[in-house]
Amino acid sequence: MKCKNCGAPISFAAETCERCGKEKEPSFMDKVEAFFKKEDGVIFKIRTTIKKVFTRMGVGEKLNKDLDYYERGKQIAPDCIELDDGEITIKQYDLAILRSRLKFTKAEGRMQISNKRLLFRASGFSPAGKTVYQHEFALDKIDGLEIRKDYRFRGIYLLLAWLMTGIQAMVIATSATTATGDGSIVGGIFALVFGIALCVPFFVIYKHYFLKLCCAFIGSCILSCATVALKAGEFDGFAGFLTVINIAVIIIELVSLFLLCLQPNLVIEVKTGGTPAIQIRHKYTSFFIWRKMEEYSGFAEVTPWKDADLAIKEIGAIIDDVKTLGDLGVEKWKNM
C-alpha cells in the first residue's frame, strides 16, 4: 500500500510513513475495531450494560470510577507500586499480552527498568475479578536477559476445524436430501459469485486469519450445496466447474487454518547468578501427558505486544550501561 500524503510505499505492519513521518490511513478493520470501542457508541453502551448485569450477579468486581483492570497509561512505578529510596525510573515497554481464552482471562504485560530494578507487571480481567502477575528483579543480580519472539503451533484450533467439518457435512447431507434441481442454474451462478466474493478477504485483509477462515468456510458450504443441487438437476458440467472452484476455496480455508494455528509467542528469561533462570512464558499443557505441568505465568498464551521489538533491541544495552556507567547510563537512556 502507499502513503496517502506523499505516495511512498508503506508496509501493512508500519504505523507511520518512513518518508513523511505521518500516520497511515486506518484500514477497514481498524475502522471496524474503532467503531466497537467508541465510548459514546451504541455497542460500547450495550457492553457496559451487560457488564453491569454480570457484576450484580457476582461475575467480576464491582464497577466504580477507580476500577482499572488493565492499568493503561500508568507507569509500574510509582503509579502501581512504590519506588525504592533513590530509585529512578528509566523506561517502560508495552511488552506482552497474556491470555487464557477458555477462562476468558486477559492481561496486558509491561516491563519497566530503573536504576535498581527490572519490573514486569501484567494486570487484566478475569470473570472472577482483576488479576495481577508481577516479577521484580534486582538489577545488580541479573547476569543475562533473554527475550524470544517466535511462533508456536496451537493445536486447540484444530478442534475448531473438526467442528466446522462436521457442520459442513451436515449442511451437505441436508441439501442432498432436499435437492430437487429446480432453479439450479440460477442458484449455481449466485453460489459461484458468493463463493468467490467470500475468498476476497483472504487476499485483501492483513492477518485476521479467523475472519478469513470463517469466510472461506461459508463460501465452501455455499458451493457444496450448489454442487449437490446441480447434480440433482443433471447439470453435471456446471457442477464439475463448481467442484473445481470449491477445491480452491477449501485450499484457502486450510491455509487460513494453518496460519491461525501458528500463534505469536513470547518468552522472557531472566538469568540470575546461582539460581535457575526465571521464565515469563505460557504455561505448558498437553492432551497426552496427564501430570502436573509447569504453570509459569499461569496464562495459556503469552504473545508479543507493540513494544516487543524495541524492548528486545534496547533492554540488554540499558542494563549493561546502568551497571557499568551508573548515573551516566541512567541519564543517557532517559534522554533517548
Backbone torsions as a table, in degrees:
resi	resn	phi	psi	omega
1	MET	NA	163.4	-176.8
2	LYS	-118.1	152.8	177.8
3	CYS	-68.5	135.8	-179.3
4	LYS	-71.9	-19.4	-175.9
5	ASN	-90.2	-49.4	-175.2
6	CYS	-116.5	-8.6	177.7
7	GLY	82.2	5.2	179.6
8	ALA	-73.0	147.3	176.8
9	PRO	-62.4	141.0	-179.6
10	ILE	-141.3	134.8	-177.1
11	SER	-76.6	159.7	179.0
12	PHE	-63.6	-35.5	-175.0
13	ALA	-75.7	-23.7	-176.9
14	ALA	-72.7	145.6	178.7
15	GLU	-97.7	-23.9	179.4
16	THR	-132.1	160.2	178.0
17	CYS	-80.6	132.6	-179.2
18	GLU	-68.9	-27.4	-176.7
19	ARG	-80.9	-53.6	-174.8
20	CYS	-100.2	-15.0	177.5
21	GLY	79.4	3.2	-179.1
22	LYS	-86.9	153.4	-179.7
23	GLU	-67.7	143.8	-179.9
24	LYS	-75.4	158.8	177.5
25	GLU	-65.2	136.0	178.8
26	PRO	-63.2	142.4	178.2
27	SER	-77.4	174.0	179.0
28	PHE	-59.9	-43.1	-179.4
29	MET	-67.7	-32.6	175.9
30	ASP	-64.6	-39.9	179.1
31	LYS	-67.0	-39.5	177.9
32	VAL	-63.2	-44.4	179.7
33	GLU	-63.5	-40.2	178.9
34	ALA	-65.3	-35.9	178.4
35	PHE	-61.9	-43.2	-178.2
36	PHE	-72.6	-24.5	-178.1
37	LYS	-97.5	-2.2	-178.7
38	LYS	-62.8	120.8	-170.1
39	GLU	-70.2	-24.2	178.2
40	ASP	-100.9	12.6	-179.7
41	GLY	-89.9	166.3	-177.6
42	VAL	-66.7	-40.4	-177.3
43	ILE	-62.3	-43.6	-179.6
44	PHE	-63.8	-39.9	179.5
45	LYS	-66.0	-39.1	177.7
46	ILE	-63.6	-44.6	178.8
47	ARG	-61.4	-41.4	179.5
48	THR	-64.3	-40.6	178.8
49	THR	-64.0	-44.1	178.7
50	ILE	-62.6	-40.6	179.6
51	LYS	-63.2	-38.3	178.2
52	LYS	-64.6	-41.4	179.2
53	VAL	-61.7	-46.1	179.8
54	PHE	-65.9	-34.3	179.1
55	THR	-64.4	-40.2	177.6
56	ARG	-64.4	-27.3	177.6
57	MET	-78.6	-9.8	-178.9
58	GLY	100.2	7.4	177.7
59	VAL	-91.3	117.7	-176.8
60	GLY	86.0	-169.7	-179.4
61	GLU	-104.3	159.1	-177.9
62	LYS	-63.2	130.3	-177.1
63	LEU	-71.9	133.5	171.9
64	ASN	-152.9	168.7	-173.3
65	LYS	-67.3	-19.6	-178.4
66	ASP	-92.5	-8.0	-176.7
67	LEU	-73.6	123.3	179.8
68	ASP	-136.9	98.3	-177.3
69	TYR	-62.4	-42.9	-168.6
70	TYR	-101.1	-5.5	177.9
71	GLU	52.5	42.8	-178.2
72	ARG	-72.5	141.5	-179.9
73	GLY	77.2	8.7	-178.6
74	LYS	-111.7	150.0	171.2
75	GLN	-86.8	143.3	179.1
76	ILE	-57.5	-50.0	173.2
77	ALA	-122.9	128.6	12.7
78	PRO	-101.1	7.3	-172.8
79	ASP	-71.9	-36.1	-175.4
80	CYS	-107.5	-33.7	176.7
81	ILE	-133.1	165.7	-176.6
82	GLU	-82.9	149.3	174.1
83	LEU	-81.0	149.1	171.7
84	ASP	-75.4	167.0	176.3
85	ASP	-63.4	125.9	178.8
86	GLY	75.8	10.6	-178.6
87	GLU	-82.9	136.0	179.2
88	ILE	-123.8	123.7	178.7
89	THR	-76.8	142.7	-176.7
90	ILE	-108.7	-56.2	-175.5
91	LYS	-158.1	151.7	177.5
92	GLN	-130.9	145.1	-177.7
93	TYR	-125.2	138.7	168.1
94	ASP	-81.2	96.7	-163.3
95	LEU	-97.0	-43.4	-168.9
96	ALA	-147.0	151.6	169.8
97	ILE	-111.3	124.5	-179.6
98	LEU	-109.5	131.7	-172.8
99	ARG	-148.4	141.9	168.1
100	SER	-127.9	99.9	-171.9
101	ARG	-65.2	-37.7	-177.7
102	LEU	-68.2	-25.5	179.0
103	LYS	-100.0	3.7	-179.7
104	PHE	54.4	43.6	-176.8
105	THR	-118.1	135.5	179.2
106	LYS	-146.1	140.8	177.5
107	ALA	-141.0	152.9	178.4
108	GLU	-110.5	120.8	-174.0
109	GLY	-100.3	130.2	178.7
110	ARG	-123.2	145.9	176.9
111	MET	-119.2	131.1	-179.7
112	GLN	-125.2	141.8	178.7
113	ILE	-122.1	136.5	176.7
114	SER	-126.9	-175.5	179.4
115	ASN	-75.4	-6.8	-179.7
116	LYS	-122.6	-30.7	-171.8
117	ARG	-136.3	155.9	166.4
118	LEU	-111.5	120.3	-173.3
119	LEU	-116.0	136.0	170.6
120	PHE	-126.7	126.8	-178.9
121	ARG	-139.8	128.7	177.5
122	ALA	-124.7	117.5	177.7
123	SER	-120.3	147.0	-177.7
124	GLY	-171.1	-161.1	-172.6
125	PHE	-111.8	140.4	167.4
126	SER	-137.6	157.9	-179.1
127	PRO	-56.5	-25.5	-179.8
128	ALA	-86.7	-10.9	-179.8
129	GLY	140.7	-166.7	-177.7
130	LYS	-71.1	140.7	177.7
131	THR	-119.6	141.1	-179.5
132	VAL	-133.5	132.6	176.9
133	TYR	-129.7	122.1	-172.6
134	GLN	-140.0	141.6	173.2
135	HIS	-130.1	142.8	174.7
136	GLU	-128.4	135.6	179.9
137	PHE	-131.3	130.7	174.6
138	ALA	-70.6	129.4	-173.1
139	LEU	-62.4	-36.9	-177.3
140	ASP	-75.0	-9.8	178.0
141	LYS	-97.3	-6.5	-177.3
142	ILE	-83.2	123.2	177.1
143	ASP	-96.3	-21.4	-179.3
144	GLY	-172.6	157.1	179.2
145	LEU	-137.3	125.6	178.4
146	GLU	-118.0	125.3	174.3
147	ILE	-120.4	117.0	-177.2
148	ARG	-113.3	125.3	178.1
149	LYS	-116.6	117.6	-178.9
150	ASP	-151.9	-159.2	178.6
151	TYR	-129.4	143.7	176.4
152	ARG	-129.9	148.8	-177.1
153	PHE	-80.0	123.1	-179.4
154	ARG	-105.0	99.6	-176.6
155	GLY	-65.9	-16.1	-178.7
156	ILE	-62.5	-26.1	179.5
157	TYR	-72.9	-17.6	174.6
158	LEU	-67.0	-28.8	174.8
159	LEU	-61.6	-37.3	176.1
160	LEU	-63.0	-39.4	179.2
161	ALA	-64.9	-42.3	178.0
162	TRP	-63.2	-39.2	178.2
163	LEU	-63.7	-44.1	179.0
164	MET	-64.0	-39.0	178.4
165	THR	-62.7	-41.8	178.0
166	GLY	-63.2	-42.9	178.3
167	ILE	-63.5	-42.6	-179.7
168	GLN	-64.0	-40.0	178.0
169	ALA	-63.7	-39.4	178.0
170	MET	-66.0	-40.3	179.3
171	VAL	-64.2	-43.5	-179.8
172	ILE	-66.2	-41.3	179.0
173	ALA	-63.5	-40.2	178.7
174	THR	-65.6	-43.6	179.9
175	SER	-67.2	-32.3	179.4
176	ALA	-66.9	-34.8	-179.1
177	THR	-81.2	-19.6	-178.0
178	THR	-108.6	-6.8	-176.8
179	ALA	-67.7	133.5	178.7
180	THR	-118.3	-18.0	-179.0
181	GLY	94.1	-8.0	179.8
182	ASP	-69.1	126.4	178.5
183	GLY	66.0	28.8	-174.2
184	SER	-67.9	-36.6	-178.8
185	ILE	-64.8	-46.8	179.3
186	VAL	-62.4	-46.0	178.3
187	GLY	-61.8	-37.9	179.2
188	GLY	-65.0	-38.4	178.8
189	ILE	-65.9	-45.3	178.2
190	PHE	-62.0	-41.2	179.0
191	ALA	-62.5	-39.3	178.9
192	LEU	-63.0	-44.8	-179.0
193	VAL	-63.8	-47.9	-178.8
194	PHE	-66.8	-38.5	179.5
195	GLY	-61.9	-42.5	178.8
196	ILE	-70.4	-40.8	-178.9
197	ALA	-62.0	-36.4	-178.6
198	LEU	-74.8	-8.1	174.7
199	CYS	-90.4	-14.4	-177.7
200	VAL	-59.4	-43.1	179.4
201	PRO	-54.8	-29.4	-179.5
202	PHE	-61.9	-30.9	-175.1
203	PHE	-99.7	-20.0	-172.9
204	VAL	-111.5	-16.6	-178.6
205	ILE	-101.0	132.7	-178.9
206	TYR	-79.6	120.6	-177.9
207	LYS	58.6	-131.3	-175.6
208	HIS	49.4	55.3	-173.6
209	TYR	-67.4	-29.2	178.1
210	PHE	-65.6	-41.8	176.4
211	LEU	-61.7	-43.5	179.1
212	LYS	-63.2	-39.9	178.6
213	LEU	-63.2	-44.3	-179.8
214	CYS	-64.7	-42.0	179.0
215	CYS	-62.5	-46.7	179.5
216	ALA	-64.7	-36.8	178.5
217	PHE	-63.0	-46.2	178.8
218	ILE	-64.3	-42.1	177.9
219	GLY	-61.5	-40.5	178.6
220	SER	-65.1	-40.0	177.8
221	CYS	-62.5	-44.3	-179.5
222	ILE	-62.6	-45.5	-179.5
223	LEU	-66.8	-36.8	178.8
224	SER	-64.4	-44.6	178.7
225	CYS	-64.2	-41.0	178.7
226	ALA	-65.3	-37.2	178.1
227	THR	-63.1	-42.7	177.9
228	VAL	-62.1	-43.1	-179.7
229	ALA	-65.0	-39.4	179.2
230	LEU	-66.1	-39.4	177.7
231	LYS	-66.4	-34.9	176.9
232	ALA	-66.0	-32.5	177.4
233	GLY	-88.3	5.9	177.9
234	GLU	64.2	35.0	172.6
235	PHE	-101.9	67.7	-170.9
236	ASP	-66.2	-34.3	-179.3
237	GLY	-63.3	-49.3	178.7
238	PHE	-65.7	-37.0	178.3
239	ALA	-62.1	-40.0	177.6
240	GLY	-65.0	-37.6	178.1
241	PHE	-64.6	-44.3	178.8
242	LEU	-64.7	-31.7	177.8
243	THR	-64.0	-41.2	178.0
244	VAL	-62.6	-44.9	178.3
245	ILE	-62.2	-40.1	-178.9
246	ASN	-64.6	-36.0	177.3
247	ILE	-62.1	-41.8	177.6
248	ALA	-63.0	-39.8	178.9
249	VAL	-65.7	-40.3	178.9
250	ILE	-63.8	-36.7	177.0
251	ILE	-63.1	-43.4	176.6
252	ILE	-61.2	-39.4	178.4
253	GLU	-62.5	-43.2	-179.6
254	LEU	-68.1	-39.2	177.9
255	VAL	-64.1	-42.4	177.9
256	SER	-61.7	-40.8	178.8
257	LEU	-64.4	-42.7	179.9
258	PHE	-62.6	-43.8	179.5
259	LEU	-68.1	-32.1	176.9
260	LEU	-67.5	-36.7	179.7
261	CYS	-69.8	-24.9	177.9
262	LEU	-85.7	89.4	-176.5
263	GLN	-92.8	142.7	176.1
264	PRO	-58.8	147.6	-175.9
265	ASN	-141.2	141.6	179.6
266	LEU	-131.9	131.3	177.2
267	VAL	-126.6	126.5	178.3
268	ILE	-115.8	122.8	-177.9
269	GLU	-124.7	116.6	178.9
270	VAL	-101.4	121.3	-177.0
271	LYS	-101.7	122.5	179.7
272	THR	-121.3	145.0	-176.2
273	GLY	-65.1	132.0	174.7
274	GLY	83.3	-8.6	178.9
275	THR	-129.2	155.9	178.2
276	PRO	-61.2	150.8	178.9
277	ALA	-62.5	142.9	178.9
278	ILE	-98.7	125.4	-176.8
279	GLN	-108.9	134.5	170.8
280	ILE	-109.1	104.8	-173.3
281	ARG	-159.4	178.2	179.0
282	HIS	-69.9	149.8	177.0
283	LYS	-71.5	150.3	-177.9
284	TYR	-89.3	126.5	177.2
285	THR	-132.9	156.4	179.5
286	SER	-152.8	141.3	176.2
287	PHE	-78.7	-14.3	-171.0
288	PHE	-110.6	-21.4	-178.3
289	ILE	-107.5	105.1	-175.9
290	TRP	-94.7	80.0	174.6
291	ARG	-152.8	170.5	-177.8
292	LYS	-67.1	124.5	-179.2
293	MET	-97.4	164.8	175.5
294	GLU	-67.6	130.9	-178.2
295	GLU	-82.0	-37.0	-174.5
296	TYR	53.1	-113.9	-178.9
297	SER	-80.0	-17.5	-175.7
298	GLY	87.6	-3.4	179.2
299	PHE	-102.7	145.9	-178.6
300	ALA	-72.2	-27.4	-178.6
301	GLU	-134.9	136.6	169.4
302	VAL	-127.4	108.7	-173.9
303	THR	-116.0	150.7	-179.5
304	PRO	-65.9	144.2	178.3
305	TRP	-106.1	-167.0	-167.9
306	LYS	-68.1	-26.2	-178.4
307	ASP	-101.5	12.0	-175.2
308	ALA	-60.6	-44.8	-179.0
309	ASP	-64.9	-40.0	179.2
310	LEU	-66.2	-39.8	178.8
311	ALA	-63.9	-43.3	177.4
312	ILE	-57.9	-36.7	-177.2
313	LYS	-75.1	-35.8	-167.3
314	GLU	-107.1	-34.7	-166.8
315	ILE	-59.1	-43.8	179.7
316	GLY	-58.5	-42.3	179.8
317	ALA	-68.0	-37.8	179.3
318	ILE	-63.4	-46.9	179.7
319	ILE	-59.7	-44.4	-179.0
320	ASP	-64.7	-42.7	-179.1
321	ASP	-67.1	-40.6	-179.4
322	VAL	-66.9	-39.2	-178.7
323	LYS	-71.6	-30.1	-176.7
324	THR	-98.5	-36.3	-175.8
325	LEU	-100.7	-15.2	179.5
326	GLY	68.1	-128.9	-176.9
327	ASP	-62.8	-31.2	177.6
328	LEU	-64.1	-38.9	176.8
329	GLY	-66.2	-36.7	177.4
330	VAL	-63.0	-47.9	-178.9
331	GLU	-64.3	-37.5	-179.6
332	LYS	-58.4	-48.4	-174.0
333	TRP	-84.3	-24.6	175.9
334	LYS	-68.9	-27.6	-178.2
335	ASN	-90.5	-1.3	-179.4
336	MET	-94.3	NA	NA
